[in-house]
Amino acid sequence: MRCPACGKTEDKVLETRTTNNGSAMRRRRVCLACGYRFTSYERVEDKPIIVVKKNGDIQNFDLSKVERSIRICTDKRNIANETIENLINNIDEAIKLQAGPKHEVSSSLIGEETLKQLYKVDKVAYIRFASVYRAFDNVEQFIKEIESLAPKAEG
């Protein structure tokens, strides 16, 4: 495994765990050259999931797009990187489960699953993502979404 800090390939595995549903192995590693600690994931390579977009276009599911969105909406929030990685993995696992044997999901299902997972982690990140995903174009939409959180947060 190549170290993301120095590029050397010699490392030591510190800890190995399976993810929640056992679909991947999570390994904590340390680079023997520079001491940088990082996490790697080992997954079974499966048939790609096809995403059906709202306009009918079809493309392969790209988890890096979800990750980019998550990183943007959690930027400057006090959320541990490990929490964000777990969030991304939970979304990935949920999408794979929902894709089923057809290996097909709608883009809206990905957006809704991302919202669901973000809601559990950080309400501000949830609102940030929702504002883009649901294309808020005025303050009233923000207010309505925030007000919809209030009963959930109390209950």
N, C-alpha and C positions, 0 to 999 in steps of 0.2 A: 504494500500500500504506500503510495507516494505521500510524503508529508506536505500538507497545504502551506506550511510556513517556509520550509527550506528546500523542499523538492527531493530530499533523499528518500530512499526506499526501504531503509532498515528501521523497523519499529518493533515494539513489544506490545502484545495484547494484555491489558490490565484486568479487563472484566468482560464477560460475555453474558448477554441476556437475550431471551426471546421477547418479541413484542407481545402486546396484549393477547392477540389471537394466534400467535405462533407463526405468522406468515413471514417473519423476518428475524434475523439475528442482529442484535445491536452490540457492537464491540467498542469499548473504550481503549484507545491506543496511546502510546507515548513514542515519539520519535527518539531513536537512540543517538542521533546526531545533535539535535538542538534542544531536546526535552519538551517540545511542544506536545500538548495533549489534544487529541481530537477523537471524534466518533465516526465510525463507519457502519454501514448497514449492508447486510447480505440478504438478498431476496431471490426467490425462484423466478427465473425469467419465464414470463407467461405470454400468452397471446395478447397483443396490444388492445387496449380499450379504445373503442371508437366513440368520439363525442359528436353528437348531433346538435349543431348550433341552431339558434332561433330562426335564422334565415334558411335553414335546410342544409347548409354546408356541412361537410363531414371532415373531421381531422382526428389524428391520434391524440389520446389524452396525454398531456404534458404536465407532469407534477411541478416542474420548475416554474410554470406560469402561476400556479396556485401559490407556490412558495414565494415568488416575487411579490404577489399581492399581499400575502401575510406579512412579509417583512416590511412593506410600505405602511400598512395600517397599524403595525405594532411599533413602528419607529418612534423613538423617544419615550416609549412606555417602559416602565420598570418590570420587564418580563424577561426571565432567564432564557438564555439561548436553548437550553435543554427543554424548557417548556414549549418554546416555539417549534423545535424539532419534533417533539411528541405530538403537538397539534397537527403538524403537516403529515406525520405518519398516520394519525387517527383519521384524517381526511382521506388520505390515500387508501387506507384499509376499508373505510366505509364506501368509497366510490367503487372499489373492486367488488365488494360484497353486493352492492346495488346493481352493478353491471351484469352480474349473473353469468349464465352460460352463453348468452348472446354477446358478451363483451361490448355492450353498448350502453351509453348513458346520454342524457340530455345535458346541455351546458347549464340549464337552469338548476338541475339536480346538483351539479358541482357547486354552484353559487349558494344554494340553500344549505348544503352540507357544510360549507365553509362558514356560513353565518352561524349555524347551529354549534359548531365547534368553537368559534370565536366567542360566542355568548358565554360559554362555560369558563373561558379564560380571562377575558377583559372586555367590559362593556364599552369602553371608549374605542377600542380597536374594532369592536362589532359595529358601532355607529359609523366609523370611518369607512369600513368595508361596505356597509349597507348603502352609504351615500353614493358610492361609485357604482356598485352592483345594481342598485335600484334607480340609478340616474336621478338623484334628487336635483331639482332645478330651482328650488326656493326654500326659504327658511321654514315655512309651514311644514314641509315634509320632514325636516329635521326634528321639529318640535313634536310632530305626531309620532315619529319613531321613538324619540326619547320618552314621551309620555307612555308609550306602550311598554317600555321597560319597567316603569315604576311599579306596577302591580306584580310583575314577575320578580323583581328584586326584593319586594317585601314578603312575598309568599313563599 
